[in-house]
Amino acid sequence: MTKKKICIVIGSAMNLNSLYKDQFKFLMENGYEVTGVAPTGEEHDWLRKDGVKTKVIHLKRPPSLFNDLFSVLQLSLFFIFNRFDIISVSTPKASLVGTLAAKISFQNNIIYTLRGRAYEGATGFKRKFYEFIERFVCTNSKKVFCISHELRKDIIQKGICEEDKIFTIGSGSSNGVDLRKFSRDKHTIERGSQIRLKYNLRKDDLLILYSGRIRRDKGINELVFAFDALSQKHTNVFLLIQGKYDHFDPLDPKVLKIIKENSRVIEASWQKDIEDYYAASNIFAFPSHREGFGNVAIEASAMELPVIGFDVIGCRESIKNEVSGILVPEIDSKIFAQKLEELILNPNLRNRLGAQGKEWVRSNFDSKIIWEDLLNTYDDMLAKESYSVGEYR
């Protein structure tokens, strides 16, 4: 039986692994040959070991006419010599480059995963320019998978995408949570204990975890300023920042100084098995200024961690206020510190939000449901493509 070929194009190798890894396995088990395309990163090797084909593409985040044209040319040539039944694009630069390359190579069965808006909060020409690009990608895609109900509604209202083309699965998210993997069982607890030992954390020490890209719009400035103030009041609190620095959106120099000099701020590189870090922690910080949804927040909830984040689009669908965590009403480090301190001082609150969050995730974000709906969407796209070709002939 000939396997159906799907190519996933995304803007970073980190996201290719973290947002798709287990989904890729599911697709391969259900008759698909998967190829992932992203810029360079060790995650390509991780995925190849799991049987996923990958392609490294030249893709720079800052706008650059020369670099962007080179990216389109490189990917177009790859698509000309490698034919796919479906091309899936996501993240701003990768979705534009991927869509252009697919059209140039006459591969029109495109699905766009709308993960959020990089231009959230932008005004004037900049916003209009990015909305034009969003509209272009949506127009040239057969389907648009929006990972947030709130974002889907806004995109439709602004006329960026047709209502019958854009869809959200279940309660939201692009990947859901693999409840077998993200579970506080004896194995993850043991590995979490080893991480705490590695950083010389005592039983009563309280560890706050951040995991993701380390950049300004992920709220790292507010998180570090808040923690620095709280660490002077509470001697048993620690902050573990786990991820990769994004120099396109750099942190405040004062924040970089605090990270370097505060002995209770721990840095860890991007890790393959993030569930062990959840198991090692007591609170998950998710202070992003904007999100499409925020899968790490529901992963943390599945691991029984209370989650704290700002009350902004995307985050308020992945953190259920007073159920799985706390939503901070303003993007402000002092207010964030006040709400974070409530969690630090109240173990009963942490336990309650952790237990409630676990049940909320189990009821709403089982990855199998999302993967099966996506599989049905892909199969439906192929069925319609076959029908169109037959009708034309």
N, C-alpha and C positions, 0 to 999 in steps of 0.2 A: 504493500500500500504506500503510495507516494505521500510524503509528509507535506503539510501546508507550511509555507515559509512566512515568518513574521520578522520584521526588523524594528527594533526599538531605538529611537534616536533621542538622546537626552544630554543635557549640558555639562554633566560631571560624572566621572567614574564612581565617585562616592555615592551619588544618587542612583546610578545604574545598579549598584549592588544593594544598597539599603532599601530602595523602593520596589525592586523587582525580583530579588534573588529567589525567594521561595515561589513566587508567582511563575517564574521561568520554569521551575521544576514541574509545577502543575501543568503548564502548557505543553511541555515536552512529553509528559505522561498521557496527554490527550491528543497526540498526533501532530504537534507543531514542532518545526525546527526553528529555533530561536537564535537571532543574531542581535547582539547589543552594540550600539555605536555611541561612543563618548570620548572625550579627551583623555589623555594619558593618565594612568593611575594604577596602583598595585591591585586594585579591585578587578582589573581585567584578568589577572592571573587567578584570582580567587574564583571568578565565574567560569573560566576555562576548565578548571579542575572539576567543576560540576557539570561539564558537558555543554556549556553555553558557548557558542561562537561569538567572538567580539571583534570589533574593529576600532582602532584608535584613530580619531579624527582631530585635525587641527581646528580648535574652536576657542577663540578668545572672548572673554566676557565684555570688555569695553568695546563700544562701537568703533570700527575701523574699516574703511572702505576696502583697502587692500586685503586685510586679513579675512574679512567676511566674504569677499569674492573668491578668495583662495579656498575657503571652507566649502562654499557652494560648488566650486569646480571639483574639488577632491571628492565630495560626497556624490556628486552627479556621476563621476566616472565609476565610483564604486557601485552605484545603482545600475549603471549601464551594463556592467559586467556581472552583476549579481541581481537576479530578478526575484522579487518578493511578491507574495500574494497580498500582504498587508504591510503598510509602513505606519508605525505609530510614532508620533512626535510629541515632545513635551519640554517644558521650560522655555523661556522667551527666545533666546538666541538660537537654540537647537531646533525649536519648532519652525522658525522662519527659514533657517538654512535647510532643514530637512524637507519642508514643504516645497521650497524652490527646486531643490535637487530632485525630488520625486516627480515634479511636473516636467522638468527638463528631460528626465529619463523616461517619460511617458508611463509612470507608475502612479495611477490616480486613486488607488484604493487606500486613502489616508484616513487615519483616525487621530484626532488631536486630544491629548489629555491636558485639560486646563487646570493647572495646579495652584493658581493664584495669579496676582497681578504685581509684577515688579514695579509698576508705576502707581501703586496704591499711595494716595496722598499727593501725587504730582498734580500740577495745574498747568493751564495755558498750553503752549505749543507742545511741550514735552508729553503731556497727557494725550493730546490729540494724535501725536505721532505714534505713540505706543498703541492707542486704540485702533489706529489705522492698520497697524501690523496685526493686531489681534483679529480684526475683522477679515483681513486677507487670509490668515491661516484658517479661520473658521469657514470662510466661503469656499476654500479649496479642499476642505475635509469632508468626507462622506458622513462622519460622525464626530461629535465633540463630547468627550467624557469629562464632565465637570465634577470635581471631587467635593464640592460644597453646595448645599441647597441655597444658601444665602447668595453666594457668588453667581450661581446659575440664574437666579431670579434677576439679579442686577444686570448681568450680561444681556439677558433677553430684553429687559426694560430699556436699555440703552441702544438696542437695535444692532448689537455687535454680532449676534448669532440668531438664526431662526429657531423658534421654540421647538419645532418638531425634529430638529437635528441634535440638540444638546440634551444630555441626560445625566442624572446622578443615580448611583446605586445605593439602595437602602438608606441608612442614616448618614451617609457620606464616607469619605476616605477613598484613596486610590488603591489601597492594598489591604486594608483591614488589619487584623491581628491574628497571627498563627497562635491559637490558644494552647497548642501543645508546646511550642517553643517558648512563648512568653508566659511562663508559669513559675510561681515561687515554690518549686519542689526541692527535694533534698539535694539534687545535683546543682541547681543554680544557686541555692543557699550556700553550699560548700564552696563553690567557685567565687561567690560574692565575699565569703569570709576570707578567702585567700587574697582577694584584692584589698580588703581592709587591712590585713596583716602587712601587705606590701607597702602600704602608706602609713603604717604604725598607728592605726586608729584603734582606740579602745572600745570596749563594748558600749559604754555610755556616750561616746562621741557621736554627734549627729552629722551625717553627710548629706549635703545638698548637691545634686547632680544636674549638670547641663550637658546635653549631647547634641551636636550638630555643627553647622558651619559657624565659625567664630568671626562675626562681623557686626557692624553697627546696627543694621536693621533687624538683626536677630535679638536685639535687646541686651547685648552683653554689657554695654556701658551701664545701663540701669541696674543690671544684676550685680555687677562687681561693685559699683558705688554702694548699693544697698547692703551687700554682704560685708564690705569693709567697715561700714558703720556698726553693723550688728556684731561683727567679730570682736569689737572693742568692748561690747557689753556681755557677750556670751563666750566663755573660754572653751567650750566643748563643741563649737560648730566649725565645720570645714566645707569648702566649696571645691568640687571637682569639675573642671571644665574639660570636656572630652570631645575632640573634633579637629577640624582643619581650619587654619586661618585663611580668610578671604581678603586679600590685599586690595581688591577692587572697591571694597567698602570698609575701610580701616577703622579700628577702634580709636577712641580718644587717647592721646598720649598719656594722660593721667591714669587711665584705666590700665594701660600696658605697664605702667610703673607699679601700680598696686598688685597686679598679677605677679610681677617679678619679685616684689619686696614683701608682700604679705605671706608669712610662712604657712598660713592655713588655706591658701589657695593652691590647689593641686592641678597640674596640667597633665593630661594624657592624650596621646595621639589617637587618631581615628582607629577604632577597633572593629574587628569582624564580628565578634559576639557581644553585642551591646547588652543582651539580657543579663549577663553576669554583673555588669555595672549597675543595672537597675537593682539587682539582688543585694548589692553592697550598700545601697543608699537608703535614706530615710525620707527624702523629699525630692521631687523632680521639679526643676525650674524651667519654664517654657515662656520666656519674656518677649517673644517675637512681636515686632510692630505690625506685621502683616503675614498672613498665611493663606494658602488655599484651603488647607485643612489642619495638618499637623499630626502626622502619624505617630511620632515619638510620644506625644501626649497620651494617646490611647494605649500604646505599648506599655508605658509606665503605669497606667491605671491597671492594666491586666496583671502587672507585677505587684499590685497592691500599694503603689506609692501615691500619696496625695500630690496633686499637680497644681502649681501656681503660675498664672500667666495674665496677660493684659486682655481686657474685654474689647477685642478687635475682631474684624471679620476673619473667619477661619478658625481662630483660637476658641471662639465661643461655641463652636460646634464640636471641638475635640476636648474641651473641658466643660463639664456640666457643673455650673456654679452651685456650691454647697452640696453637691452629690459626689463628684469625683475630685473636686478641688476648689480653688478660689480664683475668681476672676477679679483682677485689680482694675478699678474703673478708669484710671488715667495712666498714660505712659509717663510715669514720674518715679524716680528712684526712691524718694522719701516715702511715697504711698506704698510702693512695692515693698520697702523695708518693713513698714507697719504690718502689712498683711503677712509677710514672710515670718515676722516675729510671732504672730498668732500661732503659726504652725510649730515654730521652735518651742514655744512655751507650753503647748497643749498636746501631749501625746495621745490623749483620748480623741481629739479632733483628727490627728493624723491617722489613727487607726480606723476611725469611722469613715473618713473620706477614702482611705485605701480600700476598705472592704466594699463600700458602696460602688466605688469606681470599677472594681473588678467585675461585679455583677452587671453593671451598666454596659461595660465593654462586651462581656459574654452575650448579652441580650441583643446588642446592636451592631457589633463590628467583627463578627467571625469572618476571617479572611476567605474561608471556603465559599461563603455566599457570594462575596464580591468576585472571586476568581471564576466561579461558575457563571455568573451573569456576564462577565467580560468574555468568557469562552463562547457563550451563546451569541454575544454581539459580534465577535469575530466570525463565527460560523455563518451568521446571518449576512454579514458583509460579503463573504465569499459566495454565498448562495445567490445574492442579488447580482454580484459581479458576473457570475456564470450565466445567469439569466439574461443580463444585458448583452453579453458577448454573443450568446446564442441568437438573441432577437436580432442583433445587428447583422449576423451572418445570414 
